[in-house]
Amino acid sequence: MGAKGLKAVLVNTEGKSPDAVADPEAFQKAAKTLARAIQKNSFTGQTLPELGTAGLVSAMNSLGAFPSFNATQGVFTGWEKISGETMAEVIRKRGGKNKHRGCSQCIIQCSNEYVDDKGDYMNASLEYETIWSMGGMTGIDDLDTIARLDFLCDDIGLDTMNTGIAMAVAMDAGYKSFGDARAAIDMLEEIAAGTEMGVILGNGPAAVGRHFSHHRIPAVKGQGIAAYDPRGMQGNGVTYATSTMGADHTAGNLIGQYLGKQLDPLSAEGQVEASRSAQIAMAALDCTGLCMLAASALNSPDAAEAMVSLLSAKTGTSLGKDVMTEMGKRMLKTEREFNRRAGITREDDRLPRFFREEPLPPHNRVFLEEDEDLDHVYNF
Amino acid sequence: MITVTVYFYGTLPRRFAGYDPQQGYTVALRQGADISNLLGHLGLAREKVAPVINGITADHCRKLADGDRVRLFQPVQGG
């Protein structure tokens, strides 16, 4: 939309009737079942309220799939300094807030308020992906600096993930040094000032890569990757390559299956099927408006059934148990058609070459999925 | 006997009094012990815990060796 010069979308709610629920009683009953499942689930009920999404830093580094120094390392030296466990302890000691209702009515409250060593507010909320992009990717192992970079991104109006990757590509190309906190802050301020380099950085990792003729640009369809390296988590690579939105982890993230040993993250086997299922599920979930983190609790049969009951009560229709799958498939097909009309082809459903050519330490794997297998992800 | 060092993550650390994340938690087990023995020793046998050794999620039947470093995680999803 930015390319079309669109600056804002305004919605006039005047005359709008309250959001209708066809069967309020059934809706409330199903919502209570879902809420209980969310509170009972150890991730949504314990880990997220205590550590937020930052709890993933330790897991991803321990699995060797935390893309660091512009995706040249899978373990970030000094990750313990920026882990969720460390962050929670720093916030607690300094008098910040480890638990914070960032979203209205949320029962998880995974947000936080990070404060400096005097107890003064620095930013809210410090999230996993930001700690990764502003920390691991740029080689900065200091939470205070990361919090400052996060605040600046919020203030300037920048996405922390693509901006962090853009800075990492610039560092990798030799523009600045990895780990240089002052240089990272300067780069953000260049974006705000609109300098020639600031405009390039502000246009994201692909623009920075083109400017420096640098080959290592971790992005698909112009969208930077997330904090899961596709060589250490092959299925996340399938999602990055084939998602209609580019390298978007929220389109189908398989970390839960890898850590739970349901799928080998380093093998090509089963990744296409797993990514396909996850992408369908996430597309359906996005239609409902339910938070993707809350949806972690849908793994339980009771919660999954409650979700269908919730949709049935909302719409006044008796929906079958396959409603989510059907909705997800329909949504993905619509998105694919939109992309086709926009000129995006299967050749765009590919990871950058370096992921196939440069092994990622410590497992020293490359991305293994064949192109023709990627072309079968949307065969449904 | 073998000695392994355990590192706890998520909400697990606060369940072990005096746990130091830098040093880890040292556990002595009989020769031939596996992950499930370790979890039993730690009182975590009935919980969903993901053990990671050398960057790989380990099966609960994996035999432990003297000097192993075991990282224990609770289930996570994407964020």
Boltz contact constraints between the chains, C-beta under 6 A:
constraints:
  - contact:
      token1: [A, 42]
      token2: [B, 74]
      max_distance: 6.0
  - contact:
      token1: [A, 42]
      token2: [B, 75]
      max_distance: 6.0
  - contact:
      token1: [A, 43]
      token2: [B, 75]
      max_distance: 6.0
  - contact:
      token1: [A, 43]
      token2: [B, 76]
      max_distance: 6.0
  - contact:
      token1: [A, 43]
      token2: [B, 77]
      max_distance: 6.0
  - contact:
      token1: [A, 46]
      token2: [B, 11]
      max_distance: 6.0
  - contact:
      token1: [A, 47]
      token2: [B, 10]
      max_distance: 6.0
  - contact:
      token1: [A, 47]
      token2: [B, 74]
      max_distance: 6.0
  - contact:
      token1: [A, 50]
      token2: [B, 11]
      max_distance: 6.0
  - contact:
      token1: [A, 53]
      token2: [B, 79]
      max_distance: 6.0
  - contact:
      token1: [A, 55]
      token2: [B, 10]
      max_distance: 6.0
  - contact:
      token1: [A, 56]
      token2: [B, 76]
      max_distance: 6.0
  - contact:
      token1: [A, 56]
      token2: [B, 79]
      max_distance: 6.0
  - contact:
      token1: [A, 58]
      token2: [B, 9]
      max_distance: 6.0
  - contact:
      token1: [A, 59]
      token2: [B, 73]
      max_distance: 6.0
  - contact:
      token1: [A, 59]
      token2: [B, 76]
      max_distance: 6.0
  - contact:
      token1: [A, 62]
      token2: [B, 52]
      max_distance: 6.0
  - contact:
      token1: [A, 62]
      token2: [B, 71]
      max_distance: 6.0
  - contact:
      token1: [A, 63]
      token2: [B, 55]
      max_distance: 6.0
  - contact:
      token1: [A, 64]
      token2: [B, 55]
      max_distance: 6.0
  - contact:
      token1: [A, 128]
      token2: [B, 79]
      max_distance: 6.0
  - contact:
      token1: [A, 249]
      token2: [B, 78]
      max_distance: 6.0
  - contact:
      token1: [A, 253]
      token2: [B, 78]
      max_distance: 6.0
  - contact:
      token1: [A, 255]
      token2: [B, 78]
      max_distance: 6.0
  - contact:
      token1: [A, 256]
      token2: [B, 77]
      max_distance: 6.0
  - contact:
      token1: [A, 259]
      token2: [B, 50]
      max_distance: 6.0
  - contact:
      token1: [A, 259]
      token2: [B, 57]
      max_distance: 6.0
  - contact:
      token1: [A, 259]
      token2: [B, 76]
      max_distance: 6.0
  - contact:
      token1: [A, 261]
      token2: [B, 57]
      max_distance: 6.0
  - contact:
      token1: [A, 296]
      token2: [B, 77]
      max_distance: 6.0
  - contact:
      token1: [A, 362]
      token2: [B, 55]
      max_distance: 6.0
